[in-house]
Amino acid sequence: MIKWPARIELAQLPTPITKLERFSKRFKDTTIWIKRDELTGTEVSGNKIRKLEFCIAEAQNQSCDTLITCGGIQSNHCRATAVLGARLGMKVHLILRGEKPDMPEGNLLMDYLCGAQISYLSQGQWRGHEDLATELQALYASQDRKAFFIPVGASDEVGLWGYIKASEELKQNFQDLKMEPEYIVTATGSGGTQGGLIVGGELLGMGSQVVAFNVSDDAAYFEKKIREDVTLWKQRYNQEFDEDKMKIRTVEGYVGPGYGVAGPEIFDSIAELASSEGIFLDPVYTGKAFHGMVTELQKGDAGALRGAKNVVFIHTGGLFGVFPQQQNFRFG
């Protein structure tokens, strides 16, 4: 029996699993399914809201009225935090990596519309973003406000609960479908979704192996980050869990030119899935992970997903990130 911490129910759950009927026909023995977590809401669509249900509950338990968080200019997590802050009557202050653009678009436009206050840090200044967050907490304290800091992607021992809880939902999905996939595939950028799926699968005795495709950093980083988060999670919530049993599999080779920058093959993959199934990926997270998954499946037993009969891809959202990169699609 899992003892759950405080949680605010903010997402539209459960999300469905869709079989890719037409797309799967390119594989002889493999069926691809998608866990539709881009349907967790409209303005808050994606995986981040699952983590924020626990993070914001913790903030409110600490009597905080302000949320500080951080990410890239087109951060899905920052957008979700800004929207939820507006809905809950909490001030939101975002620390964004990059130069302030002349005209906000995509997720950034939504941040501004939701009334978030924004500080920009250059790439060179980014290492100090947590120091800035601490300074902002002190500033808000001087204004008789109490600010709660949520790290990049809400990926820490609190946010880890989001995809532990999602694993419970996945297990029910599989029971309803009378199917247990060999692999659960996700994009990983800050490690929280990947880590939560691994821990949740272990706690619930699920046989599916979690395989992540990194969109930043490398496999060694996620190995270290997830183990650190799980250690803190065990300590904070007095959990009994053998982290030595964790299989942290991160498949490298699909980051492309860098975080948030995708090659033409990614945009082609996004267009291909949209035209065959009416499902939209994004060029930062899901497009790269889906392209990586398909490429590995095409390798057969030489790939990272050998023996796959059923694969479930976690659609972590990101639709609003498509629009700032629309010039990269090839039409006609």
N, C-alpha and C positions, 0 to 999 in steps of 0.2 A: 504494500500500500504506500503510495507516494504522498508525502505531506506537502501540500502546495502552499506557497506563501501568498500574501495578498495580491490580488489581480483585479484590474478594472476591465470589464468586458467592453471593448471598443471595436473589435473587428467583427465583420460579418462572417460567422463561422457556423458549421463547418464548410470548408471549400470543397468543391467536387473534384473527382479525378476523371479526366477525359482520355479515352483511347484515341490515338492518332491513327484512324482507320486507313486513310489514304497514304499518309507519310510512311507508315510502317511497311507498306507493300514493297519498298525497296530492299527490305531485308528478308531473307529466306525463312529464318527461324526466330526472329525477334519482334516483339511487339513493344512499342513505346507508348507510355501513358504520361500524362501531365497532371500533377497536383496543382490546381488552379489558384495559387495564392495571390495572383494578381487580382483576384476577385474578393479580397478581404475588405474592400471598400472602393469608393471611387477616388476621392481626393487622397485617401490614405492607402491606396492599393499597394500590395506587396508584402514582403516578409517582415518589414521593420515594425509594423504595428503589433505583431505577435510579441515581440520583445518589449515594446513600449507599454503594453498592458501591465507588465510586471514592474518596469522601471518607474513609470509614473505613479503606480500604486505605492511604491516605496517612497517616492518623493512626497506624496501626500501624507503618508504615515509619519514622515519627518516634519510635517507642517510647512513644507516648502510651497511658495506661491510663484516661483520662477524656475524655468528650465534652461540650462545652458548645455548646448551640445555642439558638435563640430563635424566637418566633412568637406568634401569637394563642393565646388559651386553648384554642380547639378546633383547633389546628394539626395537620394530618395529618402534616406533616414532623416535628414534635416527637414525636408518638406513634410514628411509625416509628423514630425515633432511640432513643426509650426502649426499645422492644421489642428492637431489634437490640443495644443496649447490654447488655440482660439476657442475650440469647442468647450474646453473645461474652464475657461476663464483664467488661465495661467499665462504669465508673461514668458516669452521665449526669446532667448538671445543666442544667435548662431555665430560660430566662428568658422569662416569658410576659407579654404585653401585656394588662392589665386587672386588675380587682379579684378577689381570691380569693373564689370562690363558697362559699356555705354547704355545698353538696353537689356534689361533682364528678360529671359525667356525660359520656357520649360519649368523645371522645379524651382528655379530662383524666382521667377515671376510669382509663383504661388507662395513662396516664402514671404515676399513683400506684401502681397495681397492679404495674407493672414496677419499682418502687423508685426512680424518678427523683427527684432533689432539685429543688425548684422555688422560684424567686424570682419575685415578681410586681412589675411596674412599671405605674404608671398611664399613661394615654394621654399625659399631660403629661410624664412622665419617660422616655417611650420613646426619645426621641432619644439618650439616654445608654446604650442597651442594650449597645452595643459597648464602651463604657468599663467598664461593669459586668463584661462578659465578660473584659476584660483584668485587672480586679481579682481576679476569681475564678481566673484562671490563676495569678496571683501567690500567691493563698491556697493553691491546691492544690500549688504548687511548694514552699511552706513545710511542707507535709505529706508531702513526698517523692513527690508524684504529678505526672504531666505531663499537662496538659489541652490538647486540640486544639479550636479554635473552628471551628464550621461556621456560616456565616451563614444568614439567613432563607431557608428553602426549599432549602438546599444549592445556592443559585444563585451560583456564582462560577466561576473558571476551572477548578477541579477538578471540581465538579459538572456542568459543561458536558458532560463526557464521557458522562454518563448517556444523554442523548438523541442524541448522536452515535452511540453504540453502538446505540440503539434504531432509528435510521434504517437501519442495516445490516439489522436484523430486518424493518423495514417493506419494504425493497426486496425481500427474499426473499418476504414475504407477497404483494406485488404480482406477482412473477414466478409464484408458485404459482397465483394467481387469474387470471393472464393479463389483468391490468387495472392501469392506472396512473391514479390519480385526478387530476383537475385541481387539487383542493385537499386539504390536510391541515389540519384545524381543531383548535385546542386552546384551553383556557382559559389565561390568563397572569396570574400574581400576583406572582411575583418574577423572572420572565424566563428562568430556566434551562432549562425544558422548551422554550419557544419558541426560545431561542437555539440549543440543541443540535440541534433539528430543522432549523433553517435552515442551520447549519454542516454537519450530517451530510448533508443533501440536496445541498449544493453539492459536498462532497468525493466523494460517491458518484454524481454526475451524474444525480440524480433530477429528473424534469420537473415534479413536483407542487409547487404553491406553498403555502407555509405561511401560514396566516391565523390570527391569534390574537384572542380576545375578552378584553379586560382586565376583571378583577374588582376592580381597585384602580388608583390612579394614572391616567395617561393615556398616549396613544400616544407623546408626546415623551419621557416617562420611560423607556419600554421601548426606544425608539430609542437613547437615551444609555446605558442600563444594558447592553444586549446588546453594543453596540460596545465598551464598556469591558471587559466580561468576555472578549470575543473577543481584544482586544488583549493582555490579561494572559495568556490561554491560549496565544497565539502565542509570547509571550516566555518563559513558564515551560516550555513543552514544545518550543520551537524548531520551531514549525510554520510551513510556508509556506502562506499562505492570503490571498487578496485580499478583504479585508473590504468593499471598494468594490462587490463583486458582490452583497453581501447585500441581499435585499429584506425589510425588516422591516415587515410589514403588521399593524397592530393596529387592529381595528375598535372604535370607541368607541360609547357610547350604551346599554350594557347593565349598567353597574355597579349601577344602581338607587339606593336610598337611601344605600348605602355598602358598604364591605368587610364581608362577613359578614352583611349585612342584605339580604333579598330581598323583592320585592313579590309579590302574590298570583299574578301571571302565571308566576312561576318555579316556585312550588309546583304550579300546574296543569300545567306542562310536565313536571315530575318525575313526577307521578301519571299523566299521559297516556302517557309512555314505559313506565312500569312496568306499566300495564294492557295495553298493546298488545304489548310485547316481553319483559316480565319482567326488564328492566334498570333498575337504580336509579341515579339521579344524586343530587347533593347541592346544597343551596341556596347554597353559598359559591363553588364553582368551576364544576363541570360543568353544573349546572342553568342558570346564567346564560349560559355559552358555548353550550350546546345550544339554548337559547331564542333567542339571538342568531343562531346559524347558521340555524335554521328561519325566523326572521323575514326574514333577508336572502335566503334562497332563494325565499321567497314574493314578494319584490320583483322577481324575474326579472332582466332585464338592467339594471334600475335599482339592484340591490343589489350588495353587495360580493363576491358569489360568482357573477358572471355567467358563463354558458356552462358551468355545472357539470353534467356527466353522472354523475360519480362523486365523492363526497365521503367522506373518511375522518375520523371524529371520534375524537380521542384521549381515551379515558375515563381520566382521571387519578385516579379513586377518590373517596374522601370519604364513604363510606357512614356511618361512625360520626358524622359531623357532622349527619346527618338527625335523629337522636333528640333532641338538645337543642332542635330547632325543630319538633317534631311538632305543636305547637299551631297552627301556621300552615297546615296542610293542611285542605282543605274536604272533609268527608265527607257523603254522603247527598244 
